[in-house]
């Protein structure tokens, strides 16, 4: 029959488990901060891209490069 761990061993094991859980939580929090920062940068970049796309679309709607369109008469 296996010996039961002593109270000190049992508490020591729990302390190690708590320390490991704490480390996981802190690592997760750091990851969330990095993710949030990246997301803000992506949002700013996306806003700039949207503005540039709208400008491009407006410029293409004009349809000409300064020359008047001529009608072609076909026989």
C-alpha positions as a printed NumPy array, in Angstrom:
array([[  0.   ,   0.   ,   0.   ],
       [  1.303,   3.454,  -0.919],
       [  2.04 ,   5.871,   1.846],
       [ -0.168,   8.917,   2.199],
       [  1.688,  12.181,   1.619],
       [  2.305,  14.248,   4.704],
       [  0.454,  17.499,   5.21 ],
       [  3.593,  19.466,   4.287],
       [  4.014,  17.501,   1.058],
       [  0.347,  17.932,   0.281],
       [  0.499,  21.718,   0.89 ],
       [  3.737,  21.967,  -1.061],
       [  2.088,  20.274,  -4.032],
       [ -0.859,  22.663,  -3.867],
       [  1.466,  25.652,  -3.602],
       [  3.26 ,  24.524,  -6.784],
       [ -0.074,  24.051,  -8.552],
       [ -1.26 ,  27.514,  -7.475],
       [  2.04 ,  29.035,  -8.666],
       [  1.644,  27.294, -12.042],
       [ -1.944,  28.552, -12.389],
       [ -0.829,  32.078, -11.456],
       [  1.891,  31.92 , -14.117],
       [ -0.651,  30.78 , -16.725],
       [ -3.008,  33.622, -15.824],
       [ -0.241,  36.239, -15.999],
       [  0.954,  34.874, -19.34 ],
       [ -2.61 ,  34.998, -20.671],
       [ -3.009,  38.584, -19.513],
       [  0.195,  39.597, -21.281],
       [ -1.046,  37.895, -24.454],
       [ -4.325,  39.817, -24.231],
       [ -2.473,  43.125, -23.906],
       [ -0.376,  42.322, -26.991],
       [ -3.486,  41.234, -28.884],
       [ -5.299,  44.43 , -27.951],
       [ -2.359,  46.537, -29.108],
       [ -2.18 ,  44.658, -32.403],
       [ -5.915,  45.026, -32.874],
       [ -5.72 ,  48.807, -32.365],
       [ -2.921,  49.041, -34.926],
       [ -4.93 ,  46.937, -37.368],
       [ -8.015,  49.107, -36.893],
       [ -6.006,  52.275, -37.563],
       [ -4.499,  50.718, -40.67 ],
       [ -7.93 ,  49.574, -41.853],
       [ -9.371,  53.096, -41.417],
       [ -6.527,  54.521, -43.52 ],
       [ -7.055,  51.861, -46.188],
       [-10.796,  52.608, -46.264],
       [-10.125,  56.328, -46.745],
       [ -7.687,  55.649, -49.577],
       [-10.13 ,  53.243, -51.242],
       [-12.932,  55.822, -51.101],
       [-10.631,  58.416, -52.67 ],
       [ -9.705,  55.969, -55.443],
       [-13.355,  55.094, -56.122],
       [-14.301,  58.794, -56.298],
       [-11.487,  59.472, -58.732],
       [-12.545,  56.565, -60.958],
       [-16.153,  57.769, -61.057],
       [-15.05 ,  60.871, -62.945],
       [-14.362,  58.624, -65.905],
       [-12.038,  60.904, -67.813],
       [ -8.529,  62.185, -67.633],
       [ -9.509,  65.722, -68.617],
       [-10.529,  65.013, -72.199],
       [-14.117,  65.307, -73.354],
       [-15.752,  62.16 , -74.61 ],
       [-16.518,  62.117, -78.321],
       [-19.395,  60.314, -79.902],
       [-18.493,  58.01 , -82.738],
       [-20.897,  58.037, -85.671],
       [-21.018,  54.665, -87.359],
       [-22.509,  54.37 , -90.863]])
